[in-house]
Amino acid sequence: MILLLTYRFADDFDVKLLASLRLDFLELVPTDDEYYEIRENLKDYYKAKLSTGQCAVMLAEDDAAIIGNGILSFYDTVPSIDNRTGKCGYIESIYVHPDYRRQKIGTLILTKLVEFAREKECLAIILNATDDSKDLYSRHGFKSKDNYMIYEIPNKMLTKNVDPVHPNYVDI
């Protein structure tokens, strides 16, 4: 069976959908005490972060049904030798519906999120991986560090002013 999947970034019109997807991911249902509070907090989060570009959500759809998603949040840290821009990304989660797994959908979501982070001049993407997913992330360039994994994005445009004689000195 050939799947005709579409991929797109979520926008402001998807806020309720994103809150619902996250509640499903967290396995919360309306009978849970914290369900309604978390739902409202999720909607507030997505409204604020999507509109400012502090969060990007990649959606995978099969005929209008969301079958996968990935959440990438952006933050700044102090620029350094390892990260000259100080721009970082954090992958909150990548989820693919069990019926659609092992079809490279998660890989494509991950690839699109990494590419988007590169466009935003992030030089590091961090995530916490489950034991089951560490191999997947390792195959895509993430390296294990302590209790997290990191992908360092090479960006020659951002490193071209490095003095070859004094590589720790950068002409700014």
C-alpha positions as CSV (number, residue, x, y, z in Angstrom):
1,M,0.0,0.0,0.0
2,I,1.4,3.4,-1.0
3,L,0.9,6.2,1.5
4,L,0.2,9.7,0.3
5,L,1.4,11.5,3.3
6,T,1.7,15.3,3.6
7,Y,4.0,17.2,5.9
8,R,3.5,20.7,7.1
9,F,4.4,23.1,9.9
10,A,1.6,23.8,12.3
11,D,0.3,27.4,12.5
12,D,-2.0,29.5,14.8
13,F,-5.1,27.7,13.5
14,D,-3.8,24.4,14.8
15,V,-3.6,25.4,18.5
16,K,-6.5,23.2,19.7
17,L,-5.3,20.3,17.6
18,L,-1.8,20.6,19.0
19,A,-3.1,20.7,22.6
20,S,-5.2,17.6,21.9
21,L,-2.2,15.7,20.3
22,R,0.0,16.5,23.3
23,L,-2.7,15.4,25.8
24,D,-2.9,12.1,23.8
25,F,0.9,11.8,23.9
26,L,0.9,12.4,27.7
27,E,-2.0,9.8,27.9
28,L,-4.2,12.2,29.8
29,V,-8.0,11.9,29.6
30,P,-10.8,14.2,30.8
31,T,-11.2,12.2,33.9
32,D,-7.7,13.0,35.1
33,D,-7.5,15.8,37.6
34,E,-5.0,17.8,35.7
35,Y,-6.4,17.3,32.2
36,Y,-8.3,20.7,31.9
37,E,-5.6,22.8,33.5
38,I,-2.9,21.2,31.2
39,R,-5.1,21.6,28.2
40,E,-5.5,25.3,28.8
41,N,-1.8,25.7,29.5
42,L,-1.0,23.9,26.3
43,K,-3.2,26.1,24.2
44,D,-1.6,29.2,25.8
45,Y,1.8,27.8,25.2
46,Y,1.2,27.1,21.5
47,K,-0.6,30.4,20.9
48,A,2.4,32.3,22.3
49,K,5.3,30.2,21.0
50,L,4.0,29.6,17.5
51,S,3.3,33.2,16.8
52,T,6.8,34.3,18.0
53,G,8.6,31.5,16.3
54,Q,9.9,30.1,19.6
55,C,8.3,26.7,18.7
56,A,7.8,24.8,15.5
57,V,5.6,21.7,15.1
58,M,6.0,19.4,12.1
59,L,2.8,17.5,11.4
60,A,2.5,14.3,9.2
61,E,-0.9,13.8,7.8
62,D,-2.6,10.9,6.1
63,D,-5.7,12.2,4.4
64,A,-6.3,14.9,7.0
65,A,-5.6,12.6,10.0
66,I,-2.5,13.5,12.0
67,I,-0.4,10.4,12.2
68,G,2.8,11.9,13.5
69,N,4.4,15.1,14.9
70,G,7.6,16.6,16.2
71,I,8.0,19.6,18.5
72,L,11.1,21.8,18.3
73,S,11.5,24.7,20.8
74,F,14.2,27.4,20.4
75,Y,16.2,29.1,23.1
76,D,19.3,31.2,23.3
77,T,22.4,30.5,25.4
78,V,25.7,32.4,25.7
79,P,27.6,32.3,22.4
80,S,30.8,30.2,22.6
81,I,33.4,28.5,20.5
82,D,31.1,25.5,20.2
83,N,28.1,27.6,19.4
84,R,29.0,31.0,17.9
85,T,25.3,32.1,17.5
86,G,24.2,30.9,21.0
87,K,21.0,29.7,19.2
88,C,19.8,26.2,20.3
89,G,16.9,23.9,19.6
90,Y,15.3,21.4,21.9
91,I,13.3,18.5,20.4
92,E,10.5,17.9,22.9
93,S,9.1,14.8,21.2
94,I,8.7,13.0,18.0
95,Y,5.7,10.7,17.8
96,V,4.3,8.5,15.1
97,H,1.0,6.6,15.5
98,P,1.8,2.8,16.0
99,D,0.0,1.8,12.8
100,Y,2.4,4.0,10.8
101,R,5.7,3.1,12.5
102,R,8.7,1.6,10.6
103,Q,7.9,3.6,7.5
104,K,10.5,6.4,7.9
105,I,7.9,8.9,9.0
106,G,9.7,9.7,12.2
107,T,12.9,10.0,10.3
108,L,11.4,12.5,7.9
109,I,9.9,14.6,10.7
110,L,13.3,14.6,12.4
111,T,15.1,15.6,9.2
112,K,12.6,18.5,8.6
113,L,13.0,19.8,12.1
114,V,16.8,19.7,11.9
115,E,16.7,21.5,8.5
116,F,14.4,24.1,10.0
117,A,16.8,24.6,12.9
118,R,19.7,25.0,10.5
119,E,17.7,27.7,8.7
120,K,17.2,29.5,12.0
121,E,21.0,29.4,12.5
122,C,20.9,27.0,15.5
123,L,24.2,25.3,15.9
124,A,23.0,22.7,18.5
125,I,19.9,20.6,18.9
126,I,19.4,18.7,22.2
127,L,16.9,16.0,23.1
128,N,16.2,13.4,25.7
129,A,16.0,10.0,24.1
130,T,14.3,6.8,25.3
131,D,16.4,3.7,25.2
132,D,14.3,2.5,22.3
133,S,15.0,5.7,20.2
134,K,18.7,6.2,20.9
135,D,19.7,4.1,17.9
136,L,17.5,6.2,15.6
137,Y,18.9,9.5,16.8
138,S,22.5,8.1,16.6
139,R,22.0,7.1,13.0
140,H,21.1,10.7,12.3
141,G,24.2,12.3,13.9
142,F,23.1,12.8,17.5
143,K,25.7,12.0,20.1
144,S,25.1,10.8,23.6
145,K,26.1,13.1,26.4
146,D,25.4,12.3,30.0
147,N,21.6,12.1,30.2
148,Y,20.8,13.7,26.8
149,M,21.8,13.6,23.1
150,I,23.1,16.5,21.0
151,Y,23.3,17.2,17.3
152,E,25.9,19.9,16.4
153,I,25.0,21.6,13.1
154,P,27.9,22.4,10.9
155,N,27.5,25.8,9.3
156,K,30.4,27.0,7.3
157,M,28.9,30.5,6.7
158,L,29.0,31.1,10.5
159,T,32.6,29.9,10.9
160,K,34.3,31.4,7.9
161,N,35.9,34.2,10.0
162,V,38.0,31.9,12.1
163,D,41.7,32.8,12.1
164,P,43.5,29.7,10.9
165,V,46.6,30.6,12.9
166,H,44.6,31.2,16.1
167,P,41.6,28.9,15.7
168,N,40.1,30.0,19.0
169,Y,40.1,33.7,17.9
170,V,37.1,34.7,15.7
171,D,37.0,38.0,14.0
172,I,33.8,39.7,14.9
